[in-house]
Amino acid sequence: MRLNSRELKTLAIVIAVWGFFLISSGTVMSQSKKVEIKKTYSIAVSAKQISKIQARKTEISLKDLQIEEGSPISTNIKDYLDNPESISDSMLNLLSQGLDTSNVNVNKPGTYTYTITYKKKTYQAKIIVKEKALQNIKITLKEKNMPTTGTISRNIKDYIYEDLEESVYNEMILDLKDVIEHQNVPGKYKYSIIYKDKTYYGDFIIHEPVETVVTALMCPENSTADVNNNTCICDKGIYDMDKNICD
């Protein structure tokens, strides 16, 4: 059957509408089935890299320290840093290896320098060694007696009743000047001990030597005189002092 021009035109419009409809439907269905792909990116940073980053950001600041004479120096690196809480353990370990306190004399009061070397850079600060504080104690001095022929002791322990620490004795000053000047002159003289700016006084009595009179013993035969104990020692038997015999 042959179509006229009007029928052909109508058919073309119908075909065009259906074609547009089918193309649109296909596009929508294609988009609805499309899978969305998400990608996650991560950055791995090693502990060593973190340590390097932290080292660049962390400022090393040292303390000026004070210790008492005779006290040991701390070996804990945290005691030397102003900000130890902001420094990692690995970095603290490296700083500890670079600590140098060899210039500090803990037995002599004064101001000394200590250093910490880290990554070829040296940091320094001070350690002040303070004179040891003296103990608050009470001492009691002895009354000393000595013959003119005797020897004056210079040992400070011989003049004090209390038993004290050696460090305390070392801080005391014994003054025997008056006693030494009158060593051969019987009489009572003063000596003194100075401790913590306080002076303690004691008496030192110098007297004539006491002569010891030894009475001769008349011991029986077969015995020996014991002068020190004022008795006789029998060769046999026991000495009877009242009868002066060996029984």
Backbone as a ProteinNet text record, in pm:
[ID]
protein_1_A
[PRIMARY]
MRLNSRELKTLAIVIAVWGFFLISSGTVMSQSKKVEIKKTYSIAVSAKQISKIQARKTEISLKDLQIEEGSPISTNIKDYLDNPESISDSMLNLLSQGLDTSNVNVNKPGTYTYTITYKKKTYQAKIIVKEKALQNIKITLKEKNMPTTGTISRNIKDYIYEDLEESVYNEMILDLKDVIEHQNVPGKYKYSIIYKDKTYYGDFIIHEPVETVVTALMCPENSTADVNNNTCICDKGIYDMDKNICD
[TERTIARY]
84.5	0	87.8	50.2	132.4	71.9	161.3	116.4	133.4	35.1	47.4	138.9	163.5	258.9	214.3	87.9	40.1	59	31.7	47.7	195.2	281.9	426.7	475.9	424.6	465.1	421.5	299.8	247.9	331.2	361.7	443.2	580.7	638.7	773.9	772.8	660.9	650.6	637.9	557.6	538.4	671.2	742.5	872	970.8	969.6	1063.1	1032.4	900.7	861	904	878.9	917.8	1070.4	1135.7	1284.2	1338	1281.2	1325.2	1294.5	1173.9	1132.7	1226.6	1260.1	1346.9	1490.1	1538.7	1675.3	1680	1575.9	1570.5	1562.7	1483.2	1469.3	1601.2	1672	1800.7	1903.2	1899.7	1996.1	1969.1	1838	1801.3	1840.6	1814.5	1847.1	1998.4	2072.1	2218.9	2274.1	2215.1	2261.8	2224.4	2107.4	2062.8	2149.3	2209.4	2294	2441.4	2474.7	2615.4	2665	2779.5	2835.5	2930	2906.7	2993.1	3113	3229.7	3352.7	3422.3	3443.7	3512.1	3653.8	3747	3886.1	3933.4	4002.6	4056.4	4207.7	4261.1	4405.8	4460.6	4573.9	4638	4785.3	4838.7	4980.7	5049.1	5147.3	5220.3	5344.2	5351.8	5467.7	5537	5664.2	5737.7	5768.7	5796.6	5831.4	5957.7	6050	6174.1	6147	6053.6	6018.6	5949.1	5861.7	5793.4	5894.3	5994.7	6097.6	6173.4	6201.9	6274.2	6189.5	6061	5970.8	5959.5	5944.9	5933.2	6060.7	6175.9	6303.5	6315	6258.7	6264.5	6171.6	6059	5960.7	5989.7	6061.1	6083.3	6205.8	6186.8	6297.9	6359.5	6490.8	6560.7	6602.1	6549.8	6579.3	6624.9	6744.8	6802.7	6777.5	6780.3	6761.3	6896.4	6897.5	7007	6970.9	7059.2	7030.2	7110.4	7062	7133	7134.9	7252.6	7264	7347.9	7334.6	7411.2	7546.7	7644.5	7780.5	7778.9	7845.3	7852.5	7738.8	7638.2	7524.1	7557.8	7502.1	7528.7	7455.7	7507.9	7444.1	7341.5	7225.8	7119.1	7163.2	7117.8	7143.7	7016	6907.1	6780	6776.6	6774.5	6781.2	6665.7	6550.7	6434.7	6460.3	6552.1	6583.3	6656.6	6707.9	6787	6707.9	6586.6	6510.1	6393.2	6364.9	6250.7	6118.8	6120.6	5996.9	6005.8	6040.8	6057.6	5928.4	5813.7	5687.1	5652	5716.1	5686	5787	5874.4	5979.5	5956.4	5969.9	5946.8	6055.1	6022.2	6117.7	6243.7	6228.3	6345	6438.6	6381.3	6463.3	6527.6	6453.6	6509.7	6630.4	6622	6733.2	6857	6838.9	6951.7	7010.8	6925.4	6973.9	7051.8	7005	7072.9	7214.8	7231.3	7362.7	7458.5	7402.5	7486.5	7510.2	7459.7	7476.2	7619.1	7679.3	7816.8	7822.2	7843.3	7854.6	7992.8	8089.6	8223.3	8294.3	8247.2	8311.6	8266.6	8167.2	8108.4	8179.2	8229.9	8291.7	8192.9	8127.1	8021.2	8076	8205.7	8265.9	8322.2	8303.9	8354.4	8247.8	8199.2	8096.7	8144.5	8052.4	8086.4	7983.6	8006.9	7917.7	7989.6	7926.3	7987	7894.3	7951.5	7875.7	7861.4	7740.1	7719.3	7664.6	7678.3	7635.7	7555.4	7473.8	7404.9	7428.2	7484.2	7511.3	7409.5	7344	7241.8	7251.2	7272.6	7284.4	7387.5	7506.6	7622.2	7603.5	7496.7	7475.4	7486	7558.1	7581.2	7503.3	7426.5	7351.4	7419.3	7417	7481.6	7399.1	7419.4	7352.8	7440	7391.8	7474.8	7425.8	7522.3	7492.8	7564.4	7488.2	7544.7	7555.3	7677.5	7700.2	7703.7	7600.9	7590	7664.7	7716.2	7783.1	7683.1	7726.1	7636.7	7589.4	7458.9	7401.8	7443.2	7489.1	7532.9	7412.9	7427.4	7319.8	7304.2	7179.5	7153.3	7166.6	7273.2	7299	7336.9	7328.4	7371.9	7490.3	7596	7714.1	7745.2	7800.3	7839.3	7988.1	8064.1	8209.4	8249.8	8356.2	8408.2	8500	8511.8	8615.7	8738.9	8846.7	8967.8	9067.9	9137.1	9242	9370.2	9479.7	9607.9	9721.5	9820.7	9938	10026.4	10112.8	10201.4	10294.4	10311.1	10397.9	10320.5	10190.6	10106.6	10114.5	10039	10034.6	9892.9	9881.4	9750.6	9698.8	9578.5	9517.4	9464.7	9487.3	9431	9309.1	9269	9153.7	9024.9	8944	8824.1	8724.2	8729.6	8636.9	8663.2	8786	8820.3	8758.4	8699.4	8647.6	8495.2	8427.9	8281.7	8219.6	8113.8	8044.9	7965.2	7900	7812.8	7892.5	7829.9	7888.3	7825.6	7903.4	7851	7903	7841.9	7888.3	8023.7	8101.4	8235.3	8229.3	8126.7	8114	8092.1	8028	8004.2	8134.6	8212.3	8342.4	8430.2	8422.3	8506.5	8473.8	8352	8310.7	8339.3	8392.2	8419	8561.9	8579.3	8711.7	8743.7	8851.8	8895.5	9002.6	8981.2	9077.1	9135.7	9265.7	9336.8	9449.1	9441.8	9551.5	9588.5	9489.9	9517.8	9577.3	9529.4	9578.8	9723.5	9753.7	9889.3	9989.2	9945.6	10036.9	10069.3	9980.3	10000.5	10016.4	10065.2	10076.3	10158.9	10259.6	10347.5	10312.8	10197.6	10157.4	10025.2	10025	9900.5	9792.5	9669.6	9558	9442.4	9332.4	9214.2	9208.2	9197.1	9198.2	9077.5	9048.3	8935.4	8982.2	8906.7	8923.5	8786.8	8782.8	8654.4	8643.6	8518.2	8487.6	8385.2	8412.9	8323.2	8252.7	8117.7	8038	7918.1	7901	7790.3	7785.3	7900.7	7911.3	7875.6	7867.4	7842.9	7964.1	8002.2	8121.4	8081.1	8135.6	8112.1	8242.5	8231.4	8350.4	8353.8	8478.2	8499.3	8620.4	8631.8	8743.4	8851.8	8974.5	9091.7	9179	9188.9	9263.4	9400.7	9502.5	9640.9	9690.4	9745.8	9789.9	9929.2	9985	10116.4	10103.8	10207.5	10203.1	10186.7	10110.8	10090.4	10197.1	10274.9	10380.1	10319.5	10353.7	10304.5	10410	10368.8	10460.7	10437.6	10539.2	10529.4	10593	10512.8	10563.3	10625.4	10747.3	10818.1	10746.8	10726.1	10659.8	10764	10735.4	10821.4	10753.7	10779.7	10713.8	10790.3	10719.3	10785.9	10874.4	10952.8	11037	10950.3	11009.9	10942.2	10819.3	10830.1	10721.4	10782.2	10701.5	10746.7	10652.8	10711.9	10630.5	10562	10430.9	10352.4	10325.8	10416.1	10410.1	10282.3	10240.9	10123.2	9995.3	9985.1	9865.8	9890.7	10009.5	10046.1	10018.9	10071.8	10054.6	10174.1	10172.6	10280.2	10223	10301.9	10262.4	10350.9	10285.9	10359.2	10397.2	10515.4	10555.5	10464.5	10428.1	10334.9	10235.9	10113.6	10013.3	9959	9872.4	9807.8	9859	9885.6	9940.8	9833.9	9866.6	9780.7	9840	9772.3	9826.2	9835	9730.5	9729	9845.4	9875.3	9982.8	10115.8	10107	10225.3	10297.7	10216.7	10272.6	10208.2	10275.3	10218	10158.4	10027.3	9959.8	9909.1
-119.1	0	123.7	214.9	334.8	445.2	508.1	614.3	749.3	833.1	966.9	1051.5	1168.5	1256.9	1293.1	1307.2	1343.6	1228.3	1104.2	987.1	963.2	987.5	972.1	1070.9	1188.5	1291.3	1253	1200	1158.6	1043.5	944.9	829.7	872.4	970	1016.6	1080.7	1154	1219.8	1115.3	1011.5	904.6	833.8	800.9	731.5	816.6	945.6	1036.9	1044.7	1051	1058.8	932.4	815.1	689.2	676.9	722.7	716.4	800.6	920.7	1008.2	945.7	880.9	818.4	703.3	620.6	505.3	548	650.7	699.1	754.7	830.6	888.6	780.8	677.7	568	495.1	473.1	403.9	482.7	614	698.7	695.8	703.7	702	570.8	459.6	327.6	310.1	365.5	354.1	429	546.3	627.4	563.2	496.3	432.9	314	248.9	131.5	166.2	294.6	335.8	321	254.7	230	342.6	399.4	509	447.6	482.8	427.9	534.9	505.1	598.3	547.8	637.6	602.2	666.5	589.1	638.8	644.7	760.4	778	788.3	724.9	731.1	762.4	830.7	867.3	798.3	715.7	645.2	726.3	762	837.5	752.6	723.4	638.4	713.2	634	693.1	777.8	733.6	808.8	944.6	947.6	1074	1166	1107.2	1186.3	1247.4	1165.6	1214.5	1332	1322.1	1431.4	1557.3	1537.2	1652.5	1718.1	1633.7	1687	1758.6	1704.5	1766.4	1906	1921.2	2053.8	2152	2097.7	2184.7	2207.6	2114.9	2122.6	2208.3	2306	2392.3	2335.2	2315	2261.2	2376.1	2377.3	2483.8	2420.6	2458.3	2398.4	2484	2417.2	2485	2520.8	2626.1	2651.2	2580.6	2494.2	2410.5	2452.9	2415.3	2436.5	2305.7	2270.4	2152.8	2189.9	2110.9	2136.7	2067	2129.6	2074.5	1929.5	1842.2	1701.3	1616.9	1679.4	1605.2	1548.9	1431.8	1374.5	1451.6	1446.2	1510.6	1415.7	1468.6	1387.1	1329.8	1208.2	1144.2	1140.7	1197.8	1201.6	1324.3	1302.8	1413.2	1511.3	1463.5	1550.8	1661	1635.3	1736.1	1856.5	1843.7	1950.5	2031.5	1986.9	2049.7	2131	2243.6	2326.7	2265	2188.5	2136.4	1986.2	1902.4	1759.3	1690.9	1744.7	1680	1690.8	1782.8	1801.4	1730.8	1652.1	1584.2	1433.7	1368.2	1223.6	1146.2	1022	937.4	912.5	894.5	868.3	989	1107.8	1228.7	1250.6	1219.4	1230.1	1139	1020.7	926.1	982.2	1045.8	1106.2	1223.9	1302.8	1415.6	1365.8	1254.7	1197	1153.3	1099.2	1054.6	1172.9	1290.6	1408	1493.3	1449.2	1525.8	1515.5	1630.5	1633.5	1724.6	1662.6	1737.8	1721.1	1680.8	1651.8	1774.8	1891.2	2014.8	2055.3	1985.7	2024	1951.4	2028.6	1972.2	1986.4	1875.2	1880.8	1902.4	1887.9	1903.4	2042.5	2131.7	2268.1	2367.9	2452.5	2551.1	2641.8	2672.9	2758.5	2743	2814.1	2808.3	2738.6	2634.8	2553.9	2547.4	2506.7	2494.3	2347.6	2308.5	2175.4	2192.6	2090.4	2100.3	1977.5	1997.1	1887.1	1905.6	1805.5	1810.9	1725.7	1785.5	1715.2	1759.4	1663.4	1690.6	1799.1	1780.7	1867.5	2009.8	2028.7	2158.8	2141.5	2233.4	2222.9	2331.5	2285.8	2375.6	2376.6	2490.2	2494.8	2574.5	2540	2609	2592.9	2642.7	2646.2	2548.4	2499.2	2426.6	2499.1	2547.8	2619.5	2522.5	2503.9	2418.2	2509.2	2496.2	2580.6	2518.1	2603	2555.2	2479.5	2366.1	2281	2351.5	2346.9	2410.2	2331.8	2402.9	2338	2295	2181.3	2129	2212.8	2221.1	2287.2	2183.2	2194.8	2097.7	2169.5	2096.7	2148.7	2065.7	2131.6	2058	2094.8	1998	2016.6	1987.3	2083.2	2067.4	2004.7	1930.7	1861.9	1953.5	1922.8	1986.6	1897	1953.3	1875.6	1896.2	1789.7	1794.4	1737.7	1804.5	1758.9	1809.3	1723.2	1770.5	1858.2	1933.8	2022	1942.1	1815.9	1731.3	1658.8	1684.8	1615.3	1675	1615.2	1660.3	1706.3	1824	1879.6	1815.5	1759.1	1695.9	1802.9	1782.6	1870.8	1808.1	1691.9	1622.9	1679	1742.7	1811	1715.2	1588.8	1490.4	1467.9	1494	1473.4	1579	1682.8	1793.9	1801.7	1712.7	1719.5	1588.5	1600.2	1481.1	1411.4	1488.6	1430.4	1358.6	1252.7	1179.9	1236.3	1307.4	1379.8	1321.3	1363.4	1320.8	1384.4	1314.6	1363.5	1498.9	1518.1	1644.9	1761.8	1735.6	1841.6	1877.9	1777.2	1804.3	1888.2	1859.4	1930.6	2079.5	2115.5	2256	2330.7	2262.3	2323.7	2376.7	2480.8	2539.2	2531	2461.9	2446.3	2549.3	2625.7	2729.8	2693.1	2657.4	2618.3	2715.9	2835.6	2931.3	2958.1	2986.8	3020.7	2901.9	2781.9	2661.5	2634.7	2648.9	2622.9	2721.6	2847	2948.8	2922	2853.3	2827.9	2679.5	2606	2461.7	2421.9	2499.9	2465.9	2540.9	2610.3	2689.3	2633.9	2572.4	2518.4	2626.3	2589.7	2683.6	2637.9	2717.9	2687.6	2787	2734.3	2819.1	2784.5	2874.9	2856.8	2810.9	2717.9	2684.1	2700.7	2705.6	2729	2649	2628.8	2567	2655.4	2691.1	2775.7	2689	2701.6	2628.3	2713.8	2737.1	2818.6	2956.4	3020.5	3156.3	3164.2	3048.9	3047.5	2988.8	3050.8	3007	2938.1	2817.5	2740.4	2740.9	2755.3	2761.7	2643.6	2597.3	2490.7	2520.6	2447.6	2467.9	2364.3	2411.3	2324.1	2347.5	2244.2	2257.4	2193.5	2271.9	2223	2217	2102.5	2083.8	2022.6	2025.4	1963.6	1813.2	1747.8	1601.9	1540	1433.4	1362.4	1253.5	1262.6	1162.6	1037.1	926.4	797.7	736.8	713	655.9	506.3	433.8	287.5	236	172.7	116.2	-19.4	-33.8	-160.2	-272.9	-380.6	-495.3	-592.3	-640.6	-742.4	-876.8	-936.1	-1061.3	-1179.1	-1286.6	-1405.9	-1471	-1566	-1639.8	-1715.6	-1746.8	-1819.2	-1743.6	-1607.1	-1524	-1402.2	-1336.9	-1218.9	-1101.2	-983.5	-865.5	-813.5	-788.6	-727.3	-582.8	-491.1	-352.4	-283.2	-308.7	-241.3	-272.3	-396.2	-436.1	-443.1	-402.5	-399	-533.6	-639.3	-772.5	-858.7	-981.7	-1076.6	-1196	-1247.4	-1364.8	-1481.2	-1584.2	-1698.7	-1796.5	-1853.6	-1957.7	-2079	-2108.9	-2217.8	-2167.3	-2201.9	-2161.2	-2021.6	-1972.6	-1842.5	-1749.9	-1625.2	-1529.4	-1480.1	-1488	-1437.6	-1307	-1194.8	-1062.6	-1034.9	-1079.4	-1051.9	-1121.7	-1244.2	-1319.1	-1305.9	-1246.8	-1231	-1363.9	-1466.3	-1597.9	-1655.1	-1752.7	-1827.4	-1954.1	-1969.5	-2083	-2176.6
0	0	0	-78	-92.8	-8	80.4	170.8	103.2	130	73.7	159.4	121.3	191	330.7	352.5	487.3	583.9	535.6	620.6	653.8	554.8	581.3	686.3	681.2	778.4	918.2	932.1	1063.9	1121	1029.8	1073.3	1121.5	1054.3	1093.4	1231.2	1259.1	1391.8	1501.3	1477.3	1577.5	1606.1	1495	1513.5	1592.1	1565.7	1634	1782.5	1816.8	1960.3	2033.5	1972.7	2038.6	2051.2	1951.2	1959.7	2073.9	2086.9	2198	2333.5	2340.6	2467.9	2504.6	2404.6	2432.4	2471.9	2403.2	2436.6	2577.7	2616.3	2750.9	2857.8	2832.4	2929.9	2948.9	2842.9	2852.8	2933.3	2913	2986.4	3135.4	3172.2	3315.2	3378.5	3311.2	3365.5	3380.3	3285.2	3292.4	3412.9	3437.1	3551	3683.7	3689.7	3815.2	3851.7	3751.5	3778.5	3797.7	3786.2	3796.7	3940.1	3964.4	4099.1	4136.1	4256.3	4306.4	4379.6	4336.2	4394.4	4477.3	4608	4698.9	4726	4722.7	4747.6	4878.3	4963.7	5091.2	5081.5	5110	5103.9	5246.2	5275.5	5408	5391.1	5493.3	5491.2	5609.2	5584	5689.3	5726.7	5856.1	5905.7	6011	5993.7	6086.1	6215.3	6321.4	6450.8	6440.3	6355.3	6336.7	6274.8	6176.4	6113.3	6212.4	6298.4	6400.8	6496.1	6535	6626.5	6566.4	6434.1	6368	6361.8	6332.3	6326.1	6462.4	6566	6701.8	6743.3	6706.8	6742.3	6683.6	6560.4	6498.1	6568.6	6621.3	6684.8	6833	6901.1	7045	7076.2	7159.2	7200.3	7327.3	7327.2	7443.2	7533.8	7654.7	7750.7	7881.4	7929.5	8049.5	8173.2	8288.6	8417.1	8480.6	8562.1	8654.5	8784.2	8832.5	8949.6	9071.3	9190.2	9315.8	9393.8	9446	9531.5	9653.7	9759.2	9881.5	9872	9928.4	9930.2	9978.2	9901.9	9937.6	9884.6	9823.7	9769.5	9630.9	9596.9	9463.9	9354.9	9232.3	9117.5	9057.4	9021.9	8962.7	8827.5	8800.4	8670.3	8585.2	8636.6	8564	8474.7	8343.4	8247.4	8264.2	8313.8	8331.1	8433.4	8527.5	8629.6	8571.3	8450.1	8389.1	8285.4	8253.4	8145.5	8199.3	8131.2	8167.8	8124.2	8015.1	7957.1	7927.4	8025.1	7996.3	7953	7996.9	7963.5	7814.7	7745.3	7602.6	7512.1	7570.4	7494.1	7498.3	7384.8	7375.8	7450.9	7483.8	7556.6	7475.5	7345.2	7260.6	7258.3	7254.4	7254.1	7391.3	7498.6	7634.1	7649.6	7589.2	7596.1	7527.1	7412.7	7340.6	7419.5	7481	7561	7682.3	7741	7857.3	7822.4	7701.1	7656.2	7637.2	7612.2	7589.1	7712.4	7830.4	7954.7	8007	8040.7	8092.8	8216	8334.2	8460.6	8522.7	8441.9	8493.9	8549.4	8512.4	8558.6	8698.7	8753.2	8881.8	8996	9093.4	9214.2	9328.8	9363.9	9465.3	9605.5	9623.4	9755.6	9780.4	9684.4	9699.2	9655	9747.3	9710.6	9597.1	9505.7	9392.5	9281.4	9171.3	9055.1	8940.5	8887.5	8783	8660.5	8547.3	8423	8384.6	8348	8291.4	8148.7	8066	7925.8	7883.9	7781	7713.2	7563.8	7500.3	7356.6	7283.5	7183.5	7105.5	6960.1	6871	6727.3	6697.7	6754.6	6731.3	6786.1	6862.7	6925.9	7076.9	7142.6	7286.3	7360.6	7459.9	7546.6	7682.8	7752.7	7882.8	7983.9	8111.4	8221.6	8346.1	8459.7	8580.1	8686.9	8764.1	8887.1	9000.2	9096	9210.4	9328	9377.7	9494.9	9618.1	9702	9820.8	9938.1	10024.7	10144.7	10230.1	10282.5	10359.6	10486	10508.4	10627.5	10751.8	10854.5	10977.1	11060.4	11126.5	11209.8	11336.2	11382.4	11510.1	11620.6	11699.2	11805.2	11934.1	12043.6	12172.6	12219	12259.7	12305.4	12450.7	12522.4	12662	12675.4	12727.8	12737.7	12871.5	12866.9	12985.2	13066.5	13195.5	13277.8	13268.9	13220.9	13198	13312.4	13348.9	13451.8	13394.8	13425.3	13372.4	13461.8	13488.8	13563.5	13475.2	13535.9	13458.7	13367.8	13397.3	13314.7	13204.1	13198.2	13101.2	12961.3	12869	12729.9	12696.9	12639	12605.6	12476.4	12482.6	12364.3	12269.8	12140.6	12037.4	11970.2	12015.1	11957.4	12016.7	11933.7	11981.7	12045.1	12007.3	12064.2	12213.2	12258.9	12399.4	12490.4	12433.2	12513.8	12514.3	12440.2	12427.1	12474.9	12555	12604.4	12494.4	12407.6	12305.8	12196.4	12142.9	12030	11902.5	11821.8	11706.6	11575	11465.1	11332.9	11302.1	11221.8	11188.9	11118.5	11035.1	10963.1	11058	11172.6	11272	11341.5	11379	11441.4	11348.3	11219.8	11123.4	11115.2	11154.6	11148.9	11279.3	11379.7	11510.2	11518.4	11597.7	11619.8	11769	11801.8	11940.7	11972.8	12080.4	12121.3	12257.5	12259	12381.9	12415.2	12359.3	12372.3	12517.2	12602.8	12742.5	12817.7	12785	12851.4	12812.9	12685.2	12636.7	12697.5	12710.6	12767.6	12914.3	12985.5	13129.1	13158.8	13062.5	13078.9	13201.2	13236.9	13348.8	13476.7	13474.7	13591.5	13644.3	13763.6	13819.2	13829.4	13799.9	13807.5	13719.7	13721	13639.3	13523.4	13402.1	13283	13194.4	13103.1	13014.6	12876	12819.9	12678.8	12614.1	12483.5	12415.8	12286.3	12242.8	12114.6	12044.7	11919.5	11840.8	11737.2	11733.2	11634.3	11595.8	11466.3	11414.3	11480.5	11488.2	11542.5	11691	11757.2	11901.8	11971.5	12085.5	12158.1	12288.4	12308.4	12430.8	12511.1	12646.2	12731.2	12827.8	12855.7	12952.2	13039.1	13151.3	13244.6	13219.9	13231.5	13217.3	13340.8	13424.7	13550.7	13535.4	13565	13561.8	13706.3	13743.1	13882.7	13886.1	14006.5	14026.7	14013.3	13966.3	13956.7	14095	14106.9	14233.2	14243.9	14353	14372.4	14432.6	14376.8	14426.8	14517.6	14642.3	14741.7	14748.9	14717.9	14720.3	14847.5	14929.3	15056.2	15028.6	15075.6	15053.7	15127	15058.4	15117.6	15172.5	15291.1	15351.8	15331	15214.8	15180	15239.9	15272.1	15326.1	15220.9	15267.9	15174.7	15073.9	14964.4	14857.2	14804.1	14800	14745.3	14676	14592.3	14517.8	14545.8	14565.4	14593.9	14466.5	14477.1	14367.9	14409.4	14366	14410	14362.3	14239.8	14184.2	14262.7	14309.8	14384.2	14535.1	14575.9	14718.5	14787	14727.8	14784.8	14748.8	14799.3	14769.7	14693.3	14603.9	14526.4	14570.7	14628.2	14681.7	14570.5	14583.1	14488.2	14503.9	14631.2	14662.4	14767.6	14749.1	14845.8	14817.1	14909.2	14896.3	15004.8	14966.3	15061.3	15158.6	15290.2	15396.5	15443.4	15404.6	15432.9	15584.3	15656.7	15801.3	15872.7	15832.3	15896.8	15822.4	15700	15616.6	15594.6	15555.6	15528.8	15403.2	15347.5	15236.1	15293.8	15284	15347.2	15238.8
[MASK]
+++++++++++++++++++++++++++++++++++++++++++++++++++++++++++++++++++++++++++++++++++++++++++++++++++++++++++++++++++++++++++++++++++++++++++++++++++++++++++++++++++++++++++++++++++++++++++++++++++++++++++++++++++++++++++++++++++++++++++++++++++++++

